[in-house]
Amino acid sequence: MSQEDKATTAPATQDPPSLLQPGSIVEVNPRDNDYLGAWYLAVIIERASSTCDDRYVVQLLFLYEDISTGTKAIREYNSVDIRPLPPRLRPRKFKVGDLVEAYYRFGWFEGEIVEELHNGNYICQLKSSKRLELVVERLRLQRSWRDGEWIPPLDESELAVEEEDSTDETKQTDSDKAGIMESEADSAESSTAGTGNMQEASGQVTIEEGLRKGEHDEEGNDEEL
């Protein structure tokens, strides 16, 4: 068994690790040929009642969503295809050859930087061989989750700095964001124990919401080549 296969395995005789507790917001790899090397936001609902004790029922927040009704998809995934949310990071410079994850089709796709453009954008080649022109805000360094740690390790200098909100308008925005997260928690029927995990991750999820809403608005910057 590879090191990655050991990453989030939970024997049947033990409680799931905190990463896999009901209500935890995670990323899942759908193992779908249409989404090669992609990671999508999901909420853990429960351990699957199947013969395999290392499978979990999750509610996907964006992938496979029924656009006409807004219904979120429920799926089962192996624990090795589930990882925690990566922390928020500062925008950074990339160079040709860097392995990255690119925000595309409402998920993060593994790829490689193949060209840096004069306008500050990057050409990224995905595992599917698609090439995209992307703004730096839609790129992050590719990392894997192994034995409870990110590889390569995170450096404190990479972490984004949280700014204090000082105006009523900003506070109201944060309140609206919290409401979105509470709604997601209710729809996933998450446990009280898992709610804390969702609140802690709310900042990262609202960033994903912003990227998702702006995806079509910025098609001029994010072009498939």
C-alpha positions as CSV (number, residue, x, y, z in Angstrom):
1,M,0.0,0.0,0.0
2,S,1.4,3.4,-1.0
3,Q,2.0,6.2,1.6
4,E,-0.9,8.1,0.0
5,D,-3.2,5.2,0.5
6,K,-2.5,5.3,4.2
7,A,-3.4,9.0,4.4
8,T,-6.9,9.0,5.8
9,T,-7.6,5.3,6.3
10,A,-9.7,4.6,9.4
11,P,-10.0,1.0,10.6
12,A,-13.6,-0.2,11.3
13,T,-12.8,-0.6,15.0
14,Q,-11.9,3.1,15.4
15,D,-13.8,6.3,15.2
16,P,-13.1,8.3,12.0
17,P,-10.3,10.8,12.3
18,S,-11.3,14.5,12.7
19,L,-10.9,15.0,8.9
20,L,-13.7,12.5,8.3
21,Q,-16.1,13.5,11.1
22,P,-19.7,14.4,9.9
23,G,-19.9,18.1,9.0
24,S,-16.2,18.4,8.0
25,I,-15.6,20.3,4.8
26,V,-13.1,18.5,2.6
27,E,-12.0,18.1,-0.9
28,V,-12.6,14.9,-2.8
29,N,-11.1,13.4,-6.0
30,P,-14.0,12.1,-8.0
31,R,-11.9,9.7,-10.0
32,D,-13.9,10.7,-13.1
33,N,-12.4,10.7,-16.6
34,D,-14.1,14.0,-17.2
35,Y,-12.4,15.5,-14.1
36,L,-8.9,14.0,-14.2
37,G,-6.7,15.1,-11.2
38,A,-9.5,17.3,-9.9
39,W,-10.4,18.2,-6.3
40,Y,-13.9,19.4,-5.4
41,L,-15.5,20.8,-2.2
42,A,-17.7,18.4,-0.2
43,V,-19.2,17.9,3.2
44,I,-18.8,14.7,5.1
45,I,-22.2,13.2,6.0
46,E,-21.4,9.9,7.6
47,R,-19.3,6.7,7.3
48,A,-20.8,4.5,4.5
49,S,-22.9,1.5,5.7
50,S,-21.3,-0.7,3.0
51,T,-18.9,-3.6,3.3
52,C,-16.0,-1.3,3.0
53,D,-15.5,0.7,6.2
54,D,-13.1,3.2,4.6
55,R,-15.8,4.7,2.5
56,Y,-17.7,7.9,3.4
57,V,-20.9,9.5,2.2
58,V,-20.4,13.1,1.2
59,Q,-22.5,15.9,-0.2
60,L,-20.7,17.7,-3.1
61,L,-21.1,21.5,-3.0
62,F,-20.6,22.2,-6.7
63,L,-19.8,19.0,-8.7
64,Y,-22.7,17.1,-10.3
65,E,-25.1,19.8,-9.0
66,D,-28.6,19.8,-10.6
67,I,-28.5,23.3,-12.0
68,S,-32.3,23.4,-12.6
69,T,-33.2,22.6,-9.0
70,G,-30.0,23.5,-7.1
71,T,-30.0,20.0,-5.6
72,K,-26.5,18.9,-4.3
73,A,-25.2,15.5,-5.3
74,I,-24.7,12.8,-2.6
75,R,-21.8,10.3,-3.4
76,E,-19.7,7.7,-1.7
77,Y,-15.9,8.0,-1.8
78,N,-12.9,6.0,-0.4
79,S,-11.1,7.8,2.4
80,V,-7.9,7.9,0.2
81,D,-9.8,10.2,-2.2
82,I,-10.7,12.7,0.6
83,R,-8.4,15.3,2.0
84,P,-8.8,18.4,4.2
85,L,-9.1,21.9,2.8
86,P,-5.7,23.4,2.0
87,P,-5.1,26.6,4.0
88,R,-5.5,30.0,2.4
89,L,-2.3,31.1,0.8
90,R,-0.8,34.3,-0.4
91,P,-0.7,34.9,-4.2
92,R,2.7,33.9,-5.4
93,K,4.9,33.8,-8.5
94,F,5.2,30.6,-10.5
95,K,7.8,29.4,-13.0
96,V,7.7,27.0,-15.9
97,G,7.7,23.5,-14.7
98,D,5.9,24.1,-11.4
99,L,3.3,21.6,-10.5
100,V,0.1,23.4,-9.6
101,E,-3.6,23.1,-9.1
102,A,-5.8,25.3,-11.4
103,Y,-9.3,26.5,-10.6
104,Y,-11.4,25.4,-13.5
105,R,-15.0,24.1,-13.9
106,F,-15.6,24.9,-10.2
107,G,-12.8,22.6,-9.0
108,W,-9.0,22.5,-8.6
109,F,-7.3,20.5,-11.4
110,E,-3.7,19.2,-11.2
111,G,-1.5,20.5,-13.9
112,E,1.9,22.1,-14.8
113,I,2.9,25.6,-15.7
114,V,4.2,25.6,-19.3
115,E,4.5,29.3,-20.0
116,E,4.5,32.7,-18.2
117,L,2.9,35.5,-20.2
118,H,3.9,39.2,-20.3
119,N,0.5,40.2,-18.9
120,G,1.2,38.2,-15.7
121,N,-1.0,35.3,-16.5
122,Y,0.2,31.7,-16.9
123,I,-0.4,28.9,-19.4
124,C,-1.2,25.7,-17.4
125,Q,-1.5,22.3,-19.0
126,L,-3.9,20.0,-17.1
127,K,-3.7,16.2,-16.9
128,S,-6.4,16.0,-19.5
129,S,-3.9,17.8,-21.9
130,K,-6.1,20.9,-21.9
131,R,-4.2,24.2,-21.8
132,L,-5.6,27.2,-20.0
133,E,-4.6,30.8,-19.6
134,L,-5.1,31.6,-15.9
135,V,-4.7,34.6,-13.6
136,V,-2.5,33.9,-10.6
137,E,-5.4,34.0,-8.2
138,R,-6.7,30.8,-9.8
139,L,-3.5,28.9,-9.2
140,R,-2.0,27.2,-6.2
141,L,1.0,25.0,-5.6
142,Q,0.2,21.3,-6.0
143,R,0.4,19.4,-2.7
144,S,-0.6,15.9,-1.6
145,W,-2.0,14.9,1.8
146,R,0.1,12.1,3.4
147,D,0.1,10.7,6.9
148,G,-1.7,13.8,8.2
149,E,0.7,16.3,6.6
150,W,0.9,18.4,3.4
151,I,3.7,17.4,1.0
152,P,5.6,19.6,0.3
153,P,5.3,21.1,3.8
154,L,3.6,24.5,4.2
155,D,5.8,27.5,5.2
156,E,4.3,30.1,7.4
157,S,5.3,32.8,4.9
158,E,2.9,31.3,2.4
159,L,-0.2,31.7,4.6
160,A,-2.6,34.4,3.8
161,V,-3.0,37.2,6.4
162,E,-6.6,37.6,7.7
163,E,-7.6,41.3,7.8
164,E,-9.8,42.6,10.6
165,D,-13.2,43.9,9.5
166,S,-13.8,47.5,10.6
167,T,-17.0,48.6,8.8
168,D,-20.6,47.7,9.3
169,E,-20.8,46.8,5.6
170,T,-18.0,44.4,5.9
171,K,-19.5,42.9,9.0
172,Q,-22.8,42.4,7.2
173,T,-21.0,40.6,4.3
174,D,-19.4,38.3,6.8
175,S,-22.8,37.6,8.4
176,D,-24.1,36.8,4.9
177,K,-21.2,34.4,4.3
178,A,-21.9,32.7,7.7
179,G,-25.5,32.2,6.6
180,I,-24.4,30.4,3.5
181,M,-22.3,28.0,5.5
182,E,-25.2,27.4,7.9
183,S,-27.4,26.6,5.0
184,E,-24.9,24.1,3.7
185,A,-24.6,22.5,7.1
186,D,-28.4,22.0,7.4
187,S,-28.7,20.5,3.9
188,A,-26.0,18.0,4.6
189,E,-27.7,17.1,7.9
190,S,-24.3,17.3,9.7
191,S,-23.9,16.6,13.3
192,T,-23.3,19.1,16.1
193,A,-19.8,17.9,16.4
194,G,-19.1,18.6,12.8
195,T,-20.5,22.1,12.8
196,G,-17.3,23.5,14.4
197,N,-15.3,22.1,11.5
198,M,-17.6,23.9,9.0
199,Q,-17.3,27.2,10.8
200,E,-13.5,27.0,10.9
201,A,-13.4,26.4,7.1
202,S,-16.0,29.0,6.2
203,G,-13.5,31.5,5.0
204,Q,-11.9,29.1,2.5
205,V,-15.3,28.0,1.2
206,T,-16.5,31.5,0.6
207,I,-13.4,32.1,-1.5
208,E,-14.4,29.1,-3.5
209,E,-17.9,30.6,-3.8
210,G,-16.4,33.8,-5.1
211,L,-14.3,32.0,-7.7
212,R,-17.4,30.0,-8.8
213,K,-19.6,33.1,-9.2
214,G,-16.8,34.9,-11.1
215,E,-15.8,32.0,-13.3
216,H,-18.0,33.1,-16.3
217,D,-17.4,36.8,-15.7
218,E,-13.6,36.3,-16.2
219,E,-13.7,34.0,-19.2
220,G,-11.5,36.6,-21.0
221,N,-8.7,35.9,-18.5
222,D,-9.2,32.2,-18.2
223,E,-9.2,30.9,-21.7
224,E,-9.0,27.3,-22.9
225,L,-6.2,27.1,-25.5
